[in-house]
Structures are given as C-alpha cells and as structure tokens.
Amino acid sequence: MVATVVVALSAIISLRSVYEPDLGWHLAHGRENMAGRLVRTNVFSSTESQYRQRYTSWLSETAAYAAWRIGGDVALQALQAATIAGALTLIYLACRLWSGVLPSLSVLVLGFLVIEPRAIPRPHLASLLGLAAVSWIVQRAVAARSTNPLWWCVPIVALWGNLHSEVVFGVALIAIFAGGELLRPSALDRWQALSASGVAVACVAALLVNPYGWGLFLYLYENASVPQLLGIAELQPPSLPVYRAFFAYAAVAVVLLLSFPRRLAFWEFAAAGIFAAIGFRDLRLTPLLFFVTAPMVAARLAALAAGGVDGRAMLVTACTAAIFLVRVPLTTMITGMRLGGAFPEVVYPAQALAFIESENLSGPVFNSHNLGGWLEWTEYPRVRVFQDSRLQAYPPERFRSIIEASRSQPQWDALTSGVDWAILSLVRPNALSGVGRFPTATWATVYEDEAIEILVRRNGRYAALAARH
C-alpha cells in the first residue's frame, strides 16, 4: 500500500507539462558534459562566452540529458518521478522509526502538498532526495543514540555536491544536530556529540569533491546577491493562496512540536526554526521544512495515537486537508496527466523553431530572458543567445544594462547594435523581454504567433528576408 501511495503521488506531480525556462539550459549543459566538454565558461552566450561558471549541477544535468537520449521528454518525467518517489520513501522510513504506518502516511500526504508547487524538472529535485536521506540518517542516529549512522552522510554529501548546490542545507542539518546535542544533549552524550561535529566538518570538506572545487562556495555567495539584482519570483517569500499548503504544514508542525514540550530536543527546535525561516524567506526552499521536520511531526502523531487518537482518523484528516489545500484540484491534476511536454507549445512553439531553421537565422540574436535556455537546447551552436534565465551565468551588470536600456530607446538601440535578428516572448513580457523595443522603422516582423515574435534588422544581414515580409 505504501509503495502504491508513493508511486501515485510522485506520478501525479511529475507526469504533466510544466513551464520551466531553465530546463533547456540544463539539458544543453548535460549535452556538453556528455560530449566531454565540462562547461566552465558561458559557451552559449554571444557576448559573455568567456565568463567563468563557478559551479554547475553538472551531474544532474548529465543525468537529465542521458535520460532524454533514452526516452525523450517522457524519460525526463520518469526521472523526476523516481527522484520524488525516492525522497518520499526515505522520509517515510524516517517517520516509521517513530510512528506507525497510518501516521506516517498522513505525513506523506501533507508533504505531497508542500512539494507539489516545486515539482518541476530541475536539479533541485536531487536536493529533495539528498535532504530526505540526511534527515533519515539523523533520525537513525537519534534512534540508535550513536554517531555511527551519521558517517554515511559524508559520501552522500560528496555525491550530492555534484548534483545541486542546496547540498549546503544537508550539511547545515547535520551541523545543527551536532551543535544542538553538544549544547543540550538528548540522544547523544557530549563525546558522541563531538564525534557528530567531526562528521559535520568532514561533510564540509566533502563539498570540495566536485570538478569546480571552491567554486561551489563562490557560486553560493554570488547567488545570495541575485535578489538585489532582479526580483525573481522563486526568490520571493511564499504567498497565499498558492503556497497555502506550506503555511498549513508549518502551522501543524509548530502546534505539534509545542504540544509536547518535554519531547522537544534542543536540536529539533533549532532545526525547525531555522528551516522554517528559510522557507518563509524563499519560496523555492519551502519543501526543505517538510523533509527536516516530517519525522518530528510523525513522532508527535504517534504520541497522539498512543493517547487514543485513531490513526485512520489522522489519515482521513490529512486527505481531507489535501482537497482544500492543494494548489491545483486533484481531479485536474489526475485528468491533466500526460506524457511528454517538457517545452509547452503555448510558450515554445515548434513552428517558430522551424521558421528559424528554414530561413537559416543564425549567429548572435537578441532573445527574451525566458527563451534563452530553449534556444541553447535546440539551436546551439548555430545560434548564440543574448541572455538566459540563469542569472549566475552572466556578470550582474549584464542584466542591469538590459533593464536600464528598456527605459530608453537610444540606449536600447546601442545595446542591440550587435545583432541582426531578435526573438521575443509574447507570453510574459517584461523589462528583459524586449517586447515593444524594436521600432518598425528599423526592424521588420518576419514571424509571429500567439507566443513568439521574430524580427530582423531592415538594413542588416537579413535585409532580403525583411523585404519579403
């Protein structure tokens, strides 16, 4: 039954078409890696091709590309489903250390609600699996009252560091556990807590076991400045009603943890508080709170069960909550399940690509921010992009200059003087899209549909194409 629930939940939030601007960028990187060209500079850019790439999720990207080579978009969905299923399975095992089947399943249902908005085909899914593994191991150490299980975290962190940068949160959880037990022991004595601190130090060292070495730390430092550069949605605090499941889960966790104050270990209090603060700060990190606190919540549900609360009532309550808290109605999710669709036609029409290739449009192009990854995946190396949605892949002044130029036509003309064609997204126009910045006196629209507009400079390389249209 448990396996069926895990597979079903993972499939529901994986077998669907999702708008993800970064996906093409990741697949293009994976393709370069598989060809033996580990990406160390921004090779896809027409202007910043030598800009160093401090760190990439190279192993995740290589795995995604390998999956695509095997089975296309469907294989990408299968990889996502398998990763989420693995994460849910590990967190279920962590819950089962302290509670029965029904309370543990109740926690999984709540976790499904928290994960769903972030179930998109990107390397951060590897961090859900990694954090679930570390959380399970920490709970095993608590149950065994021994540091020994924690040493498994070192190779996990070493592998995870090649998959995604959020590995630092796994190391943080180990450090919080070790530090909390050192300050106020509950499961370990102080000598064991010192040993756990040694594991945390070893895990920090394991972060260097990747082709970029210190680049991971430099990447994280640069990433911290992104919100100052551009108001990216996923780096904003979660909001209602989209993330109501996260708010509800956080409230349930707080109530349950505080309802049994004598059972609340200092490290649990610290971990729950820190990861809650992280989740409420950046919506992309909301699932982390679930993977850290799920075993704690399950332990409190087990205490309620011991006090006479029926486990079946817990599961029914969780499932009922799912009906009201889920972002997309469950019936819509189930009926909307489909195989494939990594690049939805409503945003990335294949007909636009066919036009680019039939007219032999190539070289430097101005492209909207959200089209960069798609072009890198489908048209590189024939086409070199102006920008893409991976802000860390460019110097910060690159995007500042685009935003500033979007307010002044002369500045915009100077900014785009080195390109003879442009491809614009009409779906989500903004300061980085270029929509409305290519005057008809200078530029001719040669292709347009509901999602894409392609223009060429009237007196440029494609003047003949402009004349035909």
ChimeraX attribute file (.defattr): number of C-alpha atoms within 10 A of each C-alpha:
attribute: neighborCount
match mode: 1-to-1
recipient: residues
	/A:1	7
	/A:2	14
	/A:3	11
	/A:4	9
	/A:5	15
	/A:6	23
	/A:7	17
	/A:8	15
	/A:9	20
	/A:10	25
	/A:11	20
	/A:12	19
	/A:13	25
	/A:14	28
	/A:15	22
	/A:16	20
	/A:17	21
	/A:18	16
	/A:19	17
	/A:20	18
	/A:21	21
	/A:22	19
	/A:23	22
	/A:24	23
	/A:25	23
	/A:26	27
	/A:27	26
	/A:28	25
	/A:29	30
	/A:30	27
	/A:31	23
	/A:32	18
	/A:33	18
	/A:34	17
	/A:35	10
	/A:36	9
	/A:37	11
	/A:38	16
	/A:39	20
	/A:40	16
	/A:41	17
	/A:42	17
	/A:43	22
	/A:44	29
	/A:45	24
	/A:46	19
	/A:47	17
	/A:48	18
	/A:49	16
	/A:50	14
	/A:51	15
	/A:52	16
	/A:53	17
	/A:54	20
	/A:55	25
	/A:56	27
	/A:57	22
	/A:58	25
	/A:59	21
	/A:60	23
	/A:61	27
	/A:62	23
	/A:63	20
	/A:64	29
	/A:65	25
	/A:66	18
	/A:67	19
	/A:68	19
	/A:69	13
	/A:70	12
	/A:71	14
	/A:72	16
	/A:73	19
	/A:74	20
	/A:75	19
	/A:76	27
	/A:77	28
	/A:78	19
	/A:79	19
	/A:80	25
	/A:81	25
	/A:82	18
	/A:83	20
	/A:84	26
	/A:85	21
	/A:86	21
	/A:87	23
	/A:88	27
	/A:89	20
	/A:90	22
	/A:91	30
	/A:92	27
	/A:93	20
	/A:94	27
	/A:95	28
	/A:96	20
	/A:97	17
	/A:98	20
	/A:99	24
	/A:100	16
	/A:101	18
	/A:102	22
	/A:103	29
	/A:104	29
	/A:105	25
	/A:106	22
	/A:107	24
	/A:108	26
	/A:109	21
	/A:110	24
	/A:111	22
	/A:112	23
	/A:113	26
	/A:114	28
	/A:115	25
	/A:116	20
	/A:117	20
	/A:118	18
	/A:119	19
	/A:120	21
	/A:121	22
	/A:122	22
	/A:123	24
	/A:124	21
	/A:125	23
	/A:126	25
	/A:127	24
	/A:128	24
	/A:129	23
	/A:130	29
	/A:131	29
	/A:132	27
	/A:133	26
	/A:134	27
	/A:135	25
	/A:136	26
	/A:137	24
	/A:138	25
	/A:139	25
	/A:140	19
	/A:141	19
	/A:142	18
	/A:143	13
	/A:144	13
	/A:145	15
	/A:146	18
	/A:147	25
	/A:148	15
	/A:149	17
	/A:150	21
	/A:151	18
	/A:152	15
	/A:153	25
	/A:154	21
	/A:155	15
	/A:156	18
	/A:157	27
	/A:158	20
	/A:159	18
	/A:160	28
	/A:161	27
	/A:162	24
	/A:163	25
	/A:164	24
	/A:165	21
	/A:166	22
	/A:167	26
	/A:168	21
	/A:169	19
	/A:170	26
	/A:171	24
	/A:172	17
	/A:173	24
	/A:174	26
	/A:175	22
	/A:176	21
	/A:177	25
	/A:178	26
	/A:179	20
	/A:180	21
	/A:181	25
	/A:182	22
	/A:183	12
	/A:184	15
	/A:185	18
	/A:186	18
	/A:187	18
	/A:188	23
	/A:189	16
	/A:190	16
	/A:191	12
	/A:192	19
	/A:193	24
	/A:194	17
	/A:195	20
	/A:196	28
	/A:197	21
	/A:198	16
	/A:199	23
	/A:200	26
	/A:201	15
	/A:202	18
	/A:203	26
	/A:204	19
	/A:205	13
	/A:206	21
	/A:207	26
	/A:208	18
	/A:209	18
	/A:210	21
	/A:211	14
	/A:212	19
	/A:213	15
	/A:214	14
	/A:215	17
	/A:216	26
	/A:217	17
	/A:218	13
	/A:219	18
	/A:220	16
	/A:221	11
	/A:222	15
	/A:223	12
	/A:224	10
	/A:225	12
	/A:226	15
	/A:227	13
	/A:228	9
	/A:229	12
	/A:230	14
	/A:231	10
	/A:232	12
	/A:233	12
	/A:234	13
	/A:235	16
	/A:236	14
	/A:237	16
	/A:238	21
	/A:239	12
	/A:240	9
	/A:241	12
	/A:242	14
	/A:243	21
	/A:244	18
	/A:245	25
	/A:246	30
	/A:247	21
	/A:248	16
	/A:249	22
	/A:250	21
	/A:251	12
	/A:252	13
	/A:253	22
	/A:254	17
	/A:255	13
	/A:256	20
	/A:257	23
	/A:258	13
	/A:259	12
	/A:260	12
	/A:261	10
	/A:262	8
	/A:263	15
	/A:264	16
	/A:265	19
	/A:266	18
	/A:267	23
	/A:268	20
	/A:269	17
	/A:270	16
	/A:271	22
	/A:272	23
	/A:273	15
	/A:274	15
	/A:275	23
	/A:276	24
	/A:277	14
	/A:278	18
	/A:279	22
	/A:280	19
	/A:281	15
	/A:282	15
	/A:283	20
	/A:284	20
	/A:285	24
	/A:286	26
	/A:287	25
	/A:288	23
	/A:289	25
	/A:290	30
	/A:291	29
	/A:292	26
	/A:293	27
	/A:294	25
	/A:295	25
	/A:296	25
	/A:297	25
	/A:298	29
	/A:299	24
	/A:300	23
	/A:301	26
	/A:302	24
	/A:303	17
	/A:304	17
	/A:305	19
	/A:306	12
	/A:307	9
	/A:308	9
	/A:309	13
	/A:310	15
	/A:311	21
	/A:312	14
	/A:313	14
	/A:314	20
	/A:315	21
	/A:316	13
	/A:317	12
	/A:318	18
	/A:319	16
	/A:320	12
	/A:321	16
	/A:322	19
	/A:323	14
	/A:324	13
	/A:325	22
	/A:326	21
	/A:327	18
	/A:328	14
	/A:329	12
	/A:330	14
	/A:331	9
	/A:332	9
	/A:333	16
	/A:334	15
	/A:335	10
	/A:336	13
	/A:337	15
	/A:338	15
	/A:339	16
	/A:340	19
	/A:341	17
	/A:342	21
	/A:343	19
	/A:344	14
	/A:345	13
	/A:346	13
	/A:347	19
	/A:348	21
	/A:349	15
	/A:350	12
	/A:351	14
	/A:352	18
	/A:353	16
	/A:354	11
	/A:355	14
	/A:356	16
	/A:357	13
	/A:358	9
	/A:359	11
	/A:360	12
	/A:361	20
	/A:362	16
	/A:363	16
	/A:364	19
	/A:365	24
	/A:366	26
	/A:367	24
	/A:368	26
	/A:369	25
	/A:370	25
	/A:371	26
	/A:372	26
	/A:373	27
	/A:374	24
	/A:375	25
	/A:376	24
	/A:377	19
	/A:378	15
	/A:379	20
	/A:380	18
	/A:381	15
	/A:382	15
	/A:383	20
	/A:384	23
	/A:385	30
	/A:386	22
	/A:387	28
	/A:388	27
	/A:389	20
	/A:390	15
	/A:391	18
	/A:392	19
	/A:393	23
	/A:394	22
	/A:395	13
	/A:396	16
	/A:397	10
	/A:398	14
	/A:399	19
	/A:400	14
	/A:401	14
	/A:402	19
	/A:403	18
	/A:404	13
	/A:405	21
	/A:406	22
	/A:407	12
	/A:408	11
	/A:409	14
	/A:410	10
	/A:411	15
	/A:412	19
	/A:413	16
	/A:414	10
	/A:415	15
	/A:416	18
	/A:417	11
	/A:418	13
	/A:419	17
	/A:420	22
	/A:421	25
	/A:422	23
	/A:423	26
	/A:424	24
	/A:425	24
	/A:426	18
	/A:427	14
	/A:428	14
	/A:429	15
	/A:430	15
	/A:431	17
	/A:432	24
	/A:433	24
	/A:434	24
	/A:435	18
	/A:436	13
	/A:437	16
	/A:438	19
	/A:439	12
	/A:440	12
	/A:441	8
	/A:442	13
	/A:443	21
	/A:444	23
	/A:445	20
	/A:446	16
	/A:447	16
	/A:448	15
	/A:449	13
	/A:450	11
	/A:451	16
	/A:452	20
	/A:453	17
	/A:454	21
	/A:455	23
	/A:456	26
	/A:457	23
	/A:458	20
	/A:459	14
	/A:460	15
	/A:461	14
	/A:462	18
	/A:463	15
	/A:464	12
	/A:465	17
	/A:466	18
	/A:467	11
	/A:468	8
	/A:469	9
